[in-house]
């Protein structure tokens, strides 16, 4: 009887957490559809990470992140730059990636400035290779920024 009670309790907890996740996803989805840039970025982040009841989907991630980036959300601009550099969910396009890094750099985004060669520390480095740095950044930025975006209030 004790084991059966534990099973029922575990199933109840799983069901309740599933309902809670769906409610959060639904709230974010609704806010995103109403044009809230942070909600759009959060939805894009959920698709990048395959999190909170959402399957990974690079194309949907890019669609939602683009909406947030077009509204000037700096984190979304940087993610879009990386997505275009990699061709993740969008056709690979270095020029478009550079344009998104430019938008973030104008706002003082340090990593974007460095990747564009405008960071004084990076400029002074003899061995700094922008192409390698940009490829490395493009691999790391989507997931890392997605995690940061999900934590934003």
HELIX and SHEET records of a PDB file:
HELIX    1   1 UNK A    2  UNK A   33  1                                  32    
HELIX    2   2 UNK A   37  UNK A   49  1                                  13    
HELIX    3   3 UNK A   58  UNK A   70  1                                  13    
HELIX    4   4 UNK A   74  UNK A   86  1                                  13    
HELIX    5   5 UNK A   94  UNK A  106  1                                  13    
HELIX    6   6 UNK A  110  UNK A  115  1                                   6    
HELIX    7   7 UNK A  120  UNK A  124  1                                   5    
HELIX    8   8 UNK A  130  UNK A  151  1                                  22    
END                                                                             
